Amino acid sequence: MAPLQIELFMCRTDNFGVLMHDPETGETASIDAPEEEPIRIALNDKGWPLTHILTTHRHGDHIEGNVNLKQRFGATIIGPQSEADRIPGIDRTVKDGDRFTFAGRPVDVIATPGHTMGHVCYHLPQDKLLFSADTLFALGCGRVFEGTADDMWTSLQRLIALPDDTTVYFGHEYTLANARFAVTVDPDNQQLADRLAEIETLRADGRPTAPTTLGIEKATNPFLRPGDAGIRKTLGMQDASDVDVFAEIRGRKDRF
């Protein structure tokens, strides 16, 4: 089985567009549809059809292109069952624990409530790929709009449980701001300091910070490390629960 081909590009102001293409079957999926034109241009440049749109959640900056792309290409739109009434053009609903196939490969649906209550991530275990949208970012996590800190921390724990060598494509280019915040709560993490310098170089050169890996995130993303002794000492929360430390980190980032 030939490796999947991934095309990454920018949509809107700071959304990532991601196309996933199987060279053997020709099937191509867009992860969300933030904006029609950049997706259409990327498809045209690669000479790929659009067969699927995998929707992660109902926010407008992830579904804006759904209807026009579906009309143009006849793509099948798959998305979370609990948000189906707010996802235009949806053809098939999925829920936590479901497995479907893309180009003969298994795709596992992981419910990750917090940013929205119906948010899902898509994991391709054979290909070691995770599409985390607005749940997990490089050095960050999504704002908790609908759920609670407990909801979001539980969701992130489900992603942490996946293998370290999982490649992660996320929804937005927020990484530099996330990195500058991360060093304020984890100032003694040399790997994080090195990563900040790398990210500053990437962004200065106009290069994207996606993808990342779960291994890198587990070592440097403070939102995945509320049990870390150094972070707890910096926050003055040595005896707090993990979820309370997570909530404090999320609150500080909201105000950063």
C-alpha positions, -999 to +999 in steps of 0.1 A: +000+000+000+015+033-011+019+060+015-007+087+017+003+121+002-004+152+024-007+187+010-007+216+035-016+252+028-032+282+043-068+292+043-085+324+056-062+342+080-046+314+100-065+282+092-045+252+078-060+235+048-050+198+046-056+174+017-050+137+022-045+118-011-042+081-018-022+076-051-035+041-057-072+047-055-072+085-063-093+092-033-087+126-017-101+140+015-100+176+028-098+179+065-125+204+072-133+230+045-122+264+059-124+282+025-133+270-010-108+288-032-075+277-016-088+241-014-099+242-051-065+257-061-046+231-042-066+203-058-061+217-092-024+222-087-020+185-077-045+172-102-065+154-074-102+149-072-121+157-040-139+126-028-144+134+009-146+162+034-139+151+070-155+177+092-143+179+128-168+204+142-194+230+133-175+263+136-178+285+105-141+287+098-141+249+094-172+244+072-175+275+050-164+256+019-186+226+024-215+233+001-196+248-029-169+221-028-196+193-026-214+208-056-182+212-076-167+178-069-195+156-055-175+150-023-190+130+005-191+150+038-186+131+070-190+148+104-200+145+140-235+132+147-242+156+175-235+186+153-250+173+121-278+199+120-252+227+119-228+211+093-240+221+058-241+194+032-234+165+056-239+131+041-227+107+069-226+111+106-200+095+130-196+093+167-170+083+192-156+049+186-168+046+150-144+033+124-148+039+087-125+035+057-108+059+035-090+044+005-092+011+022-075+024+054-092+025+088-101+059+102-110+060+139-133+086+153-123+101+187-148+124+204-129+153+220-155+177+236-144+210+250-139+234+222-174+224+210-192+195+227-194+176+194-158+180+183-142+149+169-106+140+158-098+116+131-070+090+137-055+068+109-037+041+130-020+024+101-007+056+087+001+071+122-018+103+114-040+124+137-061+153+125-068+172+157-084+204+144-091+227+173-086+203+202-048+200+201-025+225+186+013+226+185+022+238+220-015+246+227-050+234+229-083+249+218-102+274+238-129+258+260-160+274+245-187+249+252-174+223+276-154+226+309-118+223+317-125+188+328-140+180+294-110+193+275-084+177+298-102+143+294-102+148+256-065+156+255-058+125+276-074+104+249-050+119+223-020+116+246-027+078+248-018+075+211+017+065+200+045+091+202+053+087+165+018+098+155+020+128+131-004+155+141-021+180+117-039+208+136-063+235+126-046+268+130-012+285+128-011+296+164+022+281+172+044+311+178+020+327+202+016+293+219+053+289+223+058+324+237+031+316+263+044+281+270+078+293+282+061+315+308+047+284+326+075+260+318+106+282+319+132+255+328+123+232+299+153+233+276+136+213+249+108+239+249+133+268+247+150+252+217+116+246+201+107+283+205+138+293+187+131+269+159+095+282+156+107+318+155+129+309+126+102+290+107+077+319+110+103+345+101+109+326+069+071+322+063+072+285+068+044+266+085+048+249+119+026+220+110+028+191+113+040+181+148+042+147+165+026+136+197+061+128+211+072+164+207+040+177+222+042+154+252+077+168+259+070+205+253+033+213+253+023+225+288-014+217+282-004+180+280+018+182+311-002+194+341+015+168+362+050+181+356+067+192+388+084+222+372+052+236+358+034+230+391+062+248+410+060+278+386+023+280+391+025+274+429+001+244+425+023+216+438-006+198+455-034+205+430-051+180+408-041+177+371-074+191+359-070+221+382-035+228+369-047+224+334-075+249+340-050+274+354-028+270+323-058+274+300-070+305+320-035+321+318-033+315+281-068+331+276-054+362+293-019+361+277 
